[in-house]
Amino acid sequence: MRETPTWRIPFGILALFLALMAYGVVIAVYAPELIGGWPTLAQTIVYVVLGLVWLLPLRRFLIWMETGRWSAPQAKEKAD
């Protein structure tokens, strides 16, 4: 467990915010051009997928912010 402040948390929050803003702008600029003529249901599915895809790297990023490693620490077995 972390006991002292670390630079990774404020940096990570700022990086996450900027990355999500950039991702949103890219989607807002390019997606309508590509799928604008598609049926409404197909557009809805694409936008739902694009709205959820940013969550894929989020777990590892949050682990890095907390621990400084990209993978979760191994669980320690409790002694009986």
Rosetta blueprint (number, residue, H / E / L):
1 M L
2 R L
3 E L
4 T L
5 P L
6 T L
7 W L
8 R H
9 I H
10 P H
11 F H
12 G H
13 I H
14 L H
15 A H
16 L H
17 F H
18 L H
19 A H
20 L H
21 M H
22 A H
23 Y H
24 G H
25 V H
26 V H
27 I H
28 A H
29 V H
30 Y H
31 A H
32 P H
33 E H
34 L H
35 I H
36 G L
37 G L
38 W L
39 P L
40 T H
41 L H
42 A H
43 Q H
44 T H
45 I H
46 V H
47 Y H
48 V H
49 V H
50 L H
51 G H
52 L H
53 V H
54 W L
55 L L
56 L L
57 P L
58 L H
59 R H
60 R H
61 F H
62 L H
63 I H
64 W H
65 M H
66 E H
67 T H
68 G L
69 R L
70 W L
71 S L
72 A L
73 P L
74 Q L
75 A L
76 K L
77 E L
78 K L
79 A L
80 D L
